[in-house]
Amino acid sequence: MAPWLALLGLILDIIGVGLLIRDELTPLATRVRQSGNQVPVRWWTAIAFWLARRFGSANPQDQESYVGESLASRLGGFFLILLGFLAQAIGLVIYVESQRR
């Protein structure tokens, strides 16, 4: 059971971080897509600009981050990360206790 709790914790952490990253980067990707800026010379920046153009929104209203939508998304992300850490900790405690016997 302990490995499954650890796996569940990792999955919750990944989903939570994904929510936080998506909420933070959506307005930035929209600005890059709509601005038509030239791609920088460095390869890692070129990749970031390509991703922003690919996944950024064409809707100008998506450049702004609305507090109500952003707060709910970020709170959900942090909540999932917290649950993930708790599941991993419980799994680790179960594993350590089973090894002591």
Buried (B, 14 or more C-beta within 10 A) or exposed (E): EBEEBBEBBBEBBEBBBEBBEEBBBBBBBBBBBBEEEEBEEEEEEEEBBEEBBEEBBEEEEBBEBEEEEBEEBBEBBBEBBEBBBEBBEBBBEBBEEEEEE
